[in-house]
Amino acid sequence: VPPFSSNPPEKFCTFRVRGFLEEYLPDKLRDITYGSALASQLSKEMSNEIKEFAKEILPPRYKLVCMVTLGEKNNEDAVLTSRALWDSYADTFVTHCSESGTMFCVASVFAVYRE
């Protein structure tokens, strides 16, 4: 453990969340056609559902941030980035991308340990 780092007794289990996202995103987007109003509502709904799953396995003293980005596929590329002040020993994240016929989705879950 680096001397500047927090030392959580238990770390957030990223592989369980990754497995959940790999099943959840394609199932949720399967028969949906992109629309801007729908994307706004759907991203909130999906974020809350993902966060509820992650809370079930969240160790004490961790804070969750869940972001879901939905966009229309139009033969264009999209690049999503994020920056944060980060403790690489205690903090962690999971990101998964999925596509359906008319849209793409990027879901990210950040677990940040707080003292």
C-alpha positions as CSV (number, residue, x, y, z in Angstrom):
1,V,0.0,0.0,0.0
2,P,1.5,3.4,-0.9
3,P,2.0,5.6,2.1
4,F,-0.4,8.3,0.8
5,S,-3.2,5.8,0.0
6,S,-6.2,4.8,2.1
7,N,-6.3,1.2,3.1
8,P,-9.8,-0.2,2.8
9,P,-10.4,-3.5,4.6
10,E,-12.4,-4.7,1.6
11,K,-12.2,-3.5,-2.0
12,F,-15.1,-3.1,-4.5
13,C,-15.7,-6.2,-6.6
14,T,-15.4,-5.0,-10.2
15,F,-15.8,-8.3,-11.9
16,R,-19.4,-8.8,-10.6
17,V,-20.4,-5.4,-11.9
18,R,-18.7,-6.1,-15.2
19,G,-20.6,-9.4,-15.6
20,F,-23.9,-7.6,-14.7
21,L,-23.2,-4.9,-17.3
22,E,-22.3,-7.4,-20.0
23,E,-25.7,-9.0,-19.6
24,Y,-27.8,-6.0,-18.7
25,L,-26.9,-3.5,-21.5
26,P,-27.6,-5.7,-24.5
27,D,-30.9,-7.0,-22.9
28,K,-32.0,-3.4,-22.1
29,L,-31.3,-2.0,-25.5
30,R,-32.4,-5.0,-27.6
31,D,-35.6,-3.6,-29.2
32,I,-35.2,0.1,-28.6
33,T,-35.0,2.7,-31.4
34,Y,-33.0,5.9,-30.6
35,G,-34.9,9.1,-29.8
36,S,-33.5,12.0,-27.9
37,A,-36.4,12.2,-25.4
38,L,-36.3,8.4,-24.9
39,A,-32.5,8.5,-24.4
40,S,-32.8,11.1,-21.7
41,Q,-35.3,9.1,-19.7
42,L,-33.6,5.7,-20.5
43,S,-30.2,6.9,-19.4
44,K,-31.6,7.9,-16.0
45,E,-33.5,4.7,-15.6
46,M,-30.5,2.6,-16.5
47,S,-28.2,4.5,-14.3
48,N,-30.5,3.9,-11.3
49,E,-30.8,0.2,-12.0
50,I,-27.1,-0.3,-12.4
51,K,-26.5,1.7,-9.2
52,E,-29.0,-0.4,-7.3
53,F,-27.2,-3.6,-8.4
54,A,-23.8,-2.1,-7.4
55,K,-25.0,-1.0,-4.0
56,E,-25.8,-4.6,-3.1
57,I,-22.1,-5.5,-3.3
58,L,-20.7,-2.2,-2.2
59,P,-18.3,-2.5,0.7
60,P,-18.6,0.0,3.6
61,R,-17.2,3.6,3.1
62,Y,-17.3,3.5,-0.7
63,K,-19.2,6.1,-2.7
64,L,-20.7,5.2,-6.1
65,V,-20.9,7.3,-9.2
66,C,-22.8,5.8,-12.2
67,M,-22.8,7.4,-15.6
68,V,-24.8,6.1,-18.6
69,T,-24.3,7.7,-22.0
70,L,-26.6,6.9,-24.9
71,G,-26.2,8.2,-28.4
72,E,-27.4,7.6,-31.9
73,K,-25.3,5.6,-34.4
74,N,-24.8,7.6,-37.6
75,N,-21.6,6.2,-39.2
76,E,-19.6,8.5,-36.9
77,D,-17.2,7.9,-34.1
78,A,-17.6,9.0,-30.5
79,V,-14.9,9.3,-27.8
80,L,-15.9,9.5,-24.1
81,T,-13.3,10.4,-21.5
82,S,-13.3,11.2,-17.8
83,R,-10.8,12.7,-15.3
84,A,-10.8,12.6,-11.6
85,L,-8.6,12.9,-8.6
86,W,-7.9,9.2,-7.9
87,D,-6.3,6.9,-5.4
88,S,-5.2,4.0,-7.7
89,Y,-5.0,1.6,-4.7
90,A,-8.4,2.1,-3.1
91,D,-10.6,3.5,-5.9
92,T,-11.7,1.6,-9.0
93,F,-14.1,1.6,-11.9
94,V,-15.9,-0.5,-14.5
95,T,-16.9,0.6,-18.0
96,H,-18.8,-1.4,-20.6
97,C,-20.0,-0.5,-24.1
98,S,-22.9,-1.9,-26.0
99,E,-24.6,-1.2,-29.3
100,S,-28.0,-1.9,-30.7
101,G,-29.3,-1.3,-34.2
102,T,-29.7,2.5,-33.9
103,M,-27.8,3.4,-30.7
104,F,-24.7,3.0,-28.6
105,C,-24.4,2.9,-24.8
106,V,-21.5,3.4,-22.5
107,A,-22.0,2.6,-18.8
108,S,-19.4,3.5,-16.2
109,V,-19.5,2.7,-12.5
110,F,-16.9,4.5,-10.3
111,A,-16.3,3.2,-6.7
112,V,-14.4,5.8,-4.6
113,Y,-13.2,5.0,-1.1
114,R,-13.9,7.8,1.4
115,E,-12.1,8.1,4.8
